[in-house]
Amino acid sequence: MPENPQRSAALPESILEQAADALIYSNRQGIIERWNKAASALFGYERLEAIGQSLDLIIPESLRAAHWRGFHAAVAQGATRLHGKPTLTRADHKSGTCLYVEMSFALVTDESGCVVGSVAMARDVTDRVLRQKAEAKANR
C-alpha cells in the first residue's frame, strides 16, 4: 500500500513530539528552539515558556559554568566528550525541585558539516538514584 505523502511529511514531527523521552534542541548559543511534550512533562515548563530561553532554564546554577565550558568546547570542536553515551546529571524543575536525569547529547550539523546546535534526550531517574542512595546509606 503506497504511503500518503502528507502523512510522510508530518511523520518526523510526530515522532519527535511523541517520543517518550524529553527532547531539547538548542542553537549554538544555547537558546532552546525545540521542546517536546515529554520535556514539558519532565521539567514543568510548557513549550512556549521554554522556547527562546537559555538552557540555564533547567541547569542548576552550581553546574552552569561546567556545562557552558563543555557546551562551547563541543560546538568549537565539533564533537561531544561523551560521544552520545548517556550521563547522569541534575536538572531543575519549574517548581524548584532538583531532578536526577539521564541525558544523552549530540551535535546537529548542517549540510556542510557546520555545527548549528545541540540536541539532548533526557529521562527522569530521580526515583532510581534516591533509592540507590538510600540503599547505600543503609548498607554502611
Secondary structure as UniProt FT lines:
FT   HELIX           5..18
FT   STRAND          22..27
FT   TURN            28..29
FT   STRAND          31..35
FT   HELIX           37..43
FT   HELIX           47..50
FT   TURN            51..52
FT   HELIX           55..57
FT   HELIX           61..63
FT   HELIX           64..77
FT   TURN            83..84
FT   STRAND          87..92
FT   TURN            94..95
FT   STRAND          98..109
FT   TURN            111..112
FT   STRAND          115..124
FT   HELIX           126..138
//
